[in-house]
Structure formats: C-alpha cells, structure tokens
Amino acid sequence: MNKFFLVMGHTYGTKLKAKSFLVTTAITCLLIIGLANIQSIIKFFTSDEKAQVAVIDRTGSLYGPLTKQITGGEVALTKITDMEKEAKEAVKEGEWDGLLILSADEGGLPRAVYYAKTIVDNQTPEELAQALSQLKTALSAAKLGLTNEQMAELYKPVSFQKVALEEDAKTEEELNQARVLVYVLLFAMYMFVLMYGGMIATEVATEKSSRVMEILVSSVPPIQQLFGKIIGVALVSLTQFFIFFVVAFAALKMSGQEVWRLLGLDHLPTSIFVYALLFFLLGYLLYAVLFAVLGSLVSRVEDVQPLITPVIMIVAIAFMIAMFGLNAPDSPFVIGASFVPFFAPLLMFLRIGLVSVPSWEVALCFALLVGTIAFLIYVGAKVYRGGVLMYGRVNMFKDMKQAIQLTKK
C-alpha cells in the first residue's frame, strides 16, 4: 500500500508544481474574476451617449407620438428637413448614427425605413421598431375606438398553470433548481474528462517514453500503479477546481451577488447532491481507467491524442444527448441511453434530477456502471502491465491483445 501512496504522491506533486498547471490556473482565475464583474467591465467601456438618429417625417404627424414612445431609451431622435440624399451622406460621414424615414401605409398606419452606415448594430433599430410597433397599436386602437382599459385587457396574458398529477413529481421551482445543478454536473464531468483524462494518458506515456516504467512495473503492482496515477491526477483536478470555486465565490461576493441564490441551489434535497457526487466519481473513474490503459499502449507522447480521440467523442456524444435531455428527460431515447455505462453518469443523473425515476432503474444503472468499471479495471490492469513494456507503432486492438499476452508470461 505504501507503493500506491508513493505513486499517487509523486503524480500529484509533479503535476501540481508543473508550470502548465500554475499558468493555466492563474489565467483561469483571472477569467473567472472578469466574468464575475462582467457587468461593471461592460459599463466601464460602454459610452453613455445615446445613438443620434435623424428623422424625416413624410406624414407630418408621426414624429411627435414616436418621441413619446421612445423616451428614456438609448436613442435620441432629431427631426430634420433635409433632403433624403443629403441626410444619407451625413450618415455616411458620421454626423448621424442613423436615418429614419417615416411614412404611412394605405390604412394610415406608420411604416419606416432605417438607414445606417452598417447594420451590425441591432440595438438601435430594434428599439425604434419596438417604439413604432407600440405607436401602430395605439393608432389602431384609436381607429377602432378602444379605450385604454380595453387595450390592457386585450393584451393581458392568458392564465396558464402547469399541474403535475404524480404525487412525487417536482414543482416548477424544484425543476428550475435541479436544472442548474444538472447542468453544472454535466459541464464539470465533460471538462474533467477532456482536461484531466488526457493528462492521465499523457502522464503514463511520458514515463513510458523515458523507460521509467520498466523499473516501476518490476517493483509496483499494476493495480496500485494504475490507481496511483488516476487518484493522483484526480487530486490535481480537485485542487484546481477548489481554487476556481474559492476565486469564483469570492469574486461574486465582492461584486455584491448572493451566490447560493444566484445558483438557485438553496432548496434542493440532500439526495440530489449525493447522487451528483456518486455519478461524478463513478464517471470519472470509468473514463480515467480507459485513458490510463490507452496511455500505456503508446510509446511516444505525440501518439496519445489520436488514440484517446474515440473516448473523447464518446464523452461529447453523451454531453450532446444530455443537452437534448434537459428539455425531454422522459423521452424513450434518453431513458434507453441512460443505461449505457459510458452515458449513465450524465444521463441517469439528469433523469434523477428532473423526473421521478423508479428505484430499480437507479439500482440497475449503478450495477451496470460499477460492473463495467470492475471489468475495465480487471482487463485494464492486465493491458496496463503489458502495455507499458511495449514500444513501436500503435494498433489499439492488436496492442491490447499483445499486452495481455505479455502479462501472462
């Protein structure tokens, strides 16, 4: 057991002191601080000046009501009597941010054409269009003889309630809170596998390329060596995520935001967090064993990425299915995929968080997941011990078979 802790400690210490780890952590922390204060940053760089828009009113009656509709917005209107051609030239030269030409249709209702140097800016034309729509509604109501009370009743939203008939069905508030936690776990699992799964494979391949493995294999049992590296990298990842969490929490607190209320996790049942932890750990272990085994099959670090790409694709597919499942967690496709061990950590937790899942389905999912991990550990240990002694070109399935044969010798 001492050898296991030796491998784990060496892996953890080496990765923790690496320049790449320190630089990545520092840059990410700066990005987190920036995101937590994004509103203040945007406000600092945003000009308080309103967009200056020239208006040519061909009806002679729309400009006044339009200015009343747009009061307090980010647009300032100025009525001009210039000819259209001269006004467009003034826009091109930057004297005006835009030109609005008002006219009336056959029914006497407003219509408009907006001219600008470019149409990249959507805020100004959208604000103008909204104000004109409100003006058109008011004019139409006046023509029909509708009062303000009648107009308010006409546009009053319909009363619509959603009621679940199942006794243990989640309320709308519980679903919204659960979606936040589910999305956080999905994203964390996806990032863990992508960022740290490759790190495990690279760690094994790096030591193998330096021939250190030949010494380790003869002195450390393959199971201890395999799990020493997996747990070591897991501790590195948890350390980094803990730093990110502390920085994010402090940055949000300093910006005046209530963190738990912002996340909406203050009323979730404890069981959801327990399931989140279990599926996260089992999912990480499942993919970590795969990455470590694949890393043992290559003799050069450059060969790691092509070999682990299929596993990354599996994670990406699971993530995409989970994104679909956020809006349809009870669809047959999501239910069936949630029993696939490589998809289960994401999809079964998604279902547990959003809908009522029978206990036998949860138990079956855990049994399949744990069984798959045990099988991968059993086969992986054999492949790992033989794989680290193999050098040359990579042929995954052929090399796995050869690695197992080497273990038997």
C-alpha positions, 0 to 999 in steps of 0.5 A: 500500500505504501507503493500506491501512496508513493505513486499517487504522491509523486503524480500529484506533486509533479503535476501540481508544481508543473508550470502548465498547471500554475499558468493555466490556473492563474489565467483561469482565475483571472477569467473567472474574476472578469466574468464575475464583474462582467457587468461593471467591465461592460459599463466601464467601456460602454459610452453613455451617449445615446445613438443620434438618429435623424428623422424625416417625417413624410406624414407630418404627424408621426414624429411627435407620438414616436418621441413619446414612445421612445423616451428614456431609451438609448436613442435620441431622435432629431427631426430634420428637413433635409433632403433624403440624399443629403441626410444619407451622406451625413450618415455616411460621414458620421454626423448621424448614427442613423436615418429614419424615414417615416411614412404611412401605409394605405390604412394610415398606419406608420411604416419606416425605413432605417438607414445606417452606415452598417447594420451590425448594430441591432440595438438601435433599430430594434428599439425604434421598431419596438417604439413604432410597433407600440405607436401602430397599436395605439393608432389602431386602437384609436381607429377602432375606438378602444379605450385604454382599459380595453387595450390592457385587457386585450393584451393581458396574458392568458392564465396558464398553470402547469399541474403535475398529477404524480404525487412525487413529481417536482414543482416548477421551482424544484425543476428550475433548481435541479436544472442548474445543478444538472447542468453544472454536473454535466459541464464539470464531468465533460471538462474533467474528462477532456482536461484531466483524462488526457493528462492521465494518458499523457502522464503514463506515456511520458514515463513510458517514453523515458523507460521509467516504467520498466523499473516501476512495473518490476517493483509496483503492482499494476493495480496500485500503479494504475490507481496511483496515477488516476487518484493522483491526477484526480487530486490535481483536478480537485485542487484546481477546481477548489481554487476556481470555486474559492476565486469564483465565490469570492469574486461574486461576493465582492461584486455584491451577488448572493451566490447560493441564490444566484445558483438557485441551489438553496432548496434542493434535497440532500439526495440530489447532491449525493447522487451528483457526487456518486455519478461524478466519481463513478464517471470519472473513474470509468473514463480515467481507467480507459485513458490510463490503459490507452496511455500505456499502449503508446510509446511516444507522447505525440501518439496519445491524442489520436488514440484517446480521440474515440473516448473523447467523442464518446464523452461529447456524444453523451454531453450532446444527448444530455443537452437534448435531455434537459428539455425531454428527460422522459423521452424513450431515447434518453431513458434507453441511453441512460443505461449505457455505462459510458452515458449513465453518469450524465444521463441517469443523473439528469433523469434523477434530477428532473423526473421521478425515476423508479428505484430499480432503474437507479439500482440497475444503472449503478450495477451496470456502471460499477460492473463495467468499471470492475471489468475495465479495471480487471482487463485494464490492469492486465493491458496496463502491465503489458502495455507499458513494456511495449514500444513501436507503432500503435494498433489499439486492438492488436496492442491490447491483445499483445499486452495481455499476452505479455502479462501472462508470461 
